[in-house]
Amino acid sequence: MTNAEAFARFATNAFAPLLLDPGVARYPLRSTEGFVGYYPAGSLIVALGEPVCDPGHLREATAEFEAWCEAQGRDVLYALVRKPFLDAVATPRALVVPIGEDLKALFRAR
């Protein structure tokens, strides 16, 4: 499956069109059909949204991508992800920083 086919079939995040920018790198998944759009930034690899793949394979796709980032000697930061992704792949190491309305609500609650 090409990146374009995976995008058309699995991209549901409102920010997914960012993945089509020519400046965005794409890691081709081996554990499932799809890819992860990312941007290398120093010691980080910033994943732009969740993996573009079958939602039933998010856990495997995420583990594969994180292992690849670790092999590169880099940490990974997922930006612009949705709650279903967080629920599917939550780990004790994960730090969630809300944006948008969630962030406003967080500050109003203080």
C-alpha positions in Angstrom: 0.0 0.0 0.0 1.4 3.4 -0.9 1.5 6.3 1.5 -1.3 8.0 -0.5 -3.5 4.9 -0.3 -2.9 4.6 3.5 -3.7 8.3 3.9 -6.9 8.0 1.9 -8.0 4.9 3.9 -6.8 5.6 7.4 -6.1 9.3 8.0 -8.9 10.6 10.2 -7.1 13.2 12.4 -8.1 16.8 11.5 -4.4 17.6 11.2 -3.7 14.7 8.8 -3.3 17.0 5.7 -0.1 18.2 7.3 1.3 14.8 6.5 1.1 15.6 2.8 3.6 18.4 3.1 6.8 17.6 1.2 8.9 18.6 4.2 7.4 15.9 6.4 9.3 12.6 6.6 7.4 9.3 6.6 8.4 6.2 8.4 6.9 3.2 6.5 5.5 0.7 8.9 6.4 -3.0 8.6 4.0 -4.4 11.2 1.0 -3.2 9.4 0.0 -1.2 6.3 0.6 2.5 6.8 3.2 5.1 7.9 4.1 7.6 10.6 4.6 11.2 9.5 7.4 12.9 11.5 9.8 15.7 11.7 13.3 15.2 13.1 14.2 18.0 15.6 17.5 17.6 17.4 17.3 14.7 19.9 13.6 14.3 19.2 11.5 12.9 16.5 8.2 14.7 16.4 5.4 12.4 15.2 2.7 14.5 13.5 -0.4 12.8 14.8 -0.9 9.1 15.4 0.3 6.4 13.0 -1.7 6.3 9.7 -2.8 2.7 9.8 -5.7 0.5 10.7 -7.0 1.6 14.2 -6.8 -2.0 15.3 -3.0 -2.0 14.8 -2.2 1.3 16.6 -0.4 -0.5 19.5 1.9 -2.5 17.2 2.5 0.5 14.9 3.4 2.7 17.8 5.7 0.2 19.4 7.5 -0.3 16.0 7.9 3.4 15.5 9.2 4.0 19.0 11.7 1.2 18.7 13.0 2.7 15.4 13.3 6.1 17.2 15.2 4.5 20.0 17.5 2.8 17.5 18.2 6.3 16.1 19.1 7.5 19.6 16.2 9.8 19.7 13.1 10.3 21.9 9.7 10.6 20.3 7.1 13.2 20.9 3.6 12.7 19.5 2.0 16.0 18.6 -1.6 16.6 17.6 -3.0 13.2 18.6 -6.6 12.3 19.5 -8.0 10.7 22.6 -8.6 7.3 20.9 -4.9 7.1 20.2 -4.0 7.9 23.8 -6.4 5.3 25.1 -5.0 2.6 22.7 -1.4 3.1 23.5 -1.2 4.7 27.0 1.9 3.8 29.0 3.3 4.9 32.3 6.0 6.9 30.4 3.5 8.9 28.5 3.0 12.6 29.3 -0.1 14.1 27.9 -0.2 17.8 27.3 -3.7 19.0 26.3 -4.2 21.7 23.6 -7.3 23.7 22.5 -10.4 23.5 24.6 -8.8 20.9 26.9 -6.0 23.2 27.7 -8.4 26.1 28.3 -10.5 23.9 30.7 -7.3 22.9 32.5 -6.3 26.5 33.2 -9.9 27.5 34.2 -10.0 24.7 36.8 -7.0 26.1 38.6 
